[in-house]
Structure formats: structure tokens, C-alpha cells
């Protein structure tokens, strides 16, 4: 067979959650597309998810491009839609080679292949840039895919698993395909629909969080691009594609302090001018308290730190390797630098009750992040914590594993009760924040009003937030009431219909 044309397609999965704040591109496909092109293949980067395309749209695009290969991304919540996508590709043309990658496919390949081997030809386990190219080169040369590291596939009634592929260590050498991105659709609603990019400056995580997929996917390793290479990419995105806001997809971009300081220095010296949103660890913020002003000067506007739990026993169960009191200190450091602080609390554990959730809400108010989210624990079937949670798993419908819909049934609550308590937690937390809006700096007030606009006009919490605003308005200072009135009057709806949570 001769393979030339590759379609990289995101499955059209929507949970009604992340879409609230903006439209997020698939950065993994940007790097994979770059590697495929460098190897001589023609690529269609097709983000059907972000385009809100339906199955007839997707079928039309596949038929138009007429690919030899359709490759898709399978994280746990999206895997059902990803499998439907490759089934569609086979229906259009049985000779299309279908490939799945990403975290769920990497760890649950046996389950996927046993059930869907008629429509799933190959699974790429781990990073895709080298493995996918090696697979296609092998098929073109008539070789045996069993010789290609990093694969799983079905042959003669059994699942074949090849040795794990080595990690890519020279990340600077990876080519990119930013020119294939359909830029106008990627916007960040919290900053007046500014053009948004997702960029990876490092890969991996050295931590051992028991509920998380990333430490497993990266085998507790960490590799990074050079500061010069990373900052040059940000300059390219701004100058060539008009990008104004960049979210880092890294688990721990700040892991190496010397490297991170060099990045901040380059951003300041070169006046790159993009705003950065990032996630990092509590202990890195504590470490960097003395240079937080450099973060702000370099354009870092928003930092997420994972608090996850409010008591030390749960933190220890999660293997967070932090102390409860450190979380408050880290959020204070971020706030004092006039950077937007965000955190989340993982709820819905077997022992949770309405009373324990109420205590977490009060703790969240005490921590005082600008944004706090209350997430339903998703029992990833490959996580270290899964055996402990499995007796309480209420559904194996992976579409619900989206951190919003409860999947674990606590011992003393129904799923309906838990879902109601999660909604109330967000409602109570944000009402508290908006009652104290006047205490924030002017630019943070403006940002938080954008957040309020998202919450009451665009998010899955819209109904609850509107009721809370009506009930709690009397407790707000008069100037805050006026600001909020302006927000409530200009809600314009979403550019696409909000999909129901499946």
C-alpha cells in the first residue's frame, strides 16, 4: 500500500465545560502534523471539536480530503466519540488506516482493540511524533508493524503490543505546523475574545499524584525545550498569527528554576507581549516568591495551582506531596503579585457528605483564589487510585468522566445529591467572590466581571449562578451591583449552541 495523505481529526466531543471560557486548539496535532510533513506526508489538521462540526460535516471533510490515514485523539471522556469517528472513516473507505493516540488509548488499548478491532487498526502508545511517522514508513515499505516501538494492534485474534518507544529528548528539534491551524476560531472569552494558542514548553511530570494520568503517561520524567526555542515560538505566534494569549499545556513549566528565570528574562527583554496562562505546583510558587514580580512583568497573568483537597489525609491519599497550609501561602503569593489565581478541589470521594463539602467551600473562601472550581473525581481506569475507588464506580460510560458529572457514588449520598452539592459549591464560592469584588485591583475587577459574564451567560452553571445573583445581590456593595448589572445586560449568547453534557 502507498500512504501519502493523513487526516488528523479531533472527535466532536463536548461536555459543556471547557468551551465556556474559549476555544482551545489541539497542540499535540500541531507537532505531529509538523513531523508528518517533515517526513513527506500531506496533512489535514481538522479540529472538528473546536469547529463544533456534526457527523455530516466530518464525513464531508473526510471525503473531500480523501485520506489514506485517519488519526484521532482518545482521552477518556472523548474515547466513545473517537471510536465513532474511526468507524465512520472505515465506512467511508474500508482501506483507510485508522489510528488512535493519547492517554486513554495508551493505557486502555486492550479494551479498545478487543471491542473495536474491526475499525481501529493501530494505537500509538505515548508520544506520537516519531511513532506515527515510523508506523507509516513501515507500512509504505511493506514492513511488519510489530517491529515499530510504541504500538498496539490486533492480529490473528490477539492484541500485539510492541516495546515502549523511548521519549523524545530533543524537543527543540520537533517541527511545527502552525500554518495549518484555522486561527479565527481559537479565542479566549475572558479577554474580549483575544486570539488564543496552546503551547508546550516542556513535557512530563516528576510527581506521583495517585488520581492523575500524567505521571503515568510520562513515567515521572520531565524534559524541556530551551528557553530560546520556546520564546522564539511565542514571537512567531504573535507576529505571524496575531496570537495575544498563550496557555501552556505543561504540567510543570516552572520545574527547573534556572530555565524558567531565563524564559521570564527573555520575555521581558524581547517585549514579546503575549499574556501567559499556566499551571504549576504549589511548591514552585513558594520557591519563586522572590521573583513573582518577574512573572508579572513577563506577561504571566493567570496561574492555576492544584490544591485538590482541604485535609492532609486526602492530600496524602492523592500523593500530592504538599501540606495544606502551603496551598494558602501559594495563593497569597500569586494574589499579592496581582496575578489571577485559580485552584480546584476534587470532591465526590466515597466518604464525602454534604457537611464535608460545605467545609471545603469555607476553606476555599479562606484560601481566597480568584477562581475556585469544585470537580467530581474521575476514576481513570489506569490510575493508581482506581482499585480503591472501583467499588464505588457508578458508571463505565466514559463520556461522563469529564470532572463535572459524578461517576463515584459516595457511601452516604446519591449521585443526584452529589451533583447538586457540586453546583452549590461553585455557586456559593463565586457569590462570595463577587461580594468582595471591590477589594480587587482594577484590572482584576475587569477580569472577574468577564468571568461572571461567562458563568451567567455561557457556562453549565448559568442557571445556578443567575439564581444566586438574584438571591445574594443585597449583600453586595452598591458599586459592585452596578458593575454586575452591566455584565448581565450585555450577555450575547455563545457563538455555538452549548452542547448538553452527554
ABEGO torsion letter per residue (X at the ends): XBBABBBBBBBBBBAGAAAAAEBBBBAAAAAAAAAAAAAGBBBBBBBAAAAGBBAAAAAAAAAAAGBABBBBBBBAAAAAAAAAAAAAAAAABAABBBBBBEAAAAAAAAAAAAAAAAABABBBBEBAAAAAAAAAAAAAAGBBAAABBGBBBBBGGBBBBBBBBBBBABAAABBBBAAABBAAABBBAABGGBBBBBBBABBEBABABAABAAAAAAGGBBBBBBAAAAAAAAAAAAAAAGBABBBBABABAAABAAAAAAAAAAAAAAGAGBBBBBBBBAAAAAAAAAAAAAAAAAGBABBBBBAGBABAAAAAAAGAGBBAAAAAAAAAAAAAAGBBBBBBBBBGBAABBAAAAAAAAAAAAAAGBABBBBBBBBBBAABAAAAAAAAABABABAAABAGABBABBBAABBAAAAAAAAAAAAAAAAAAAAAAAAABBAAAAAAAAAAAAAAAAABAAAAAAAAAAAAAAAABBAAAAAAAAAAAAABAEBABBBBBBX
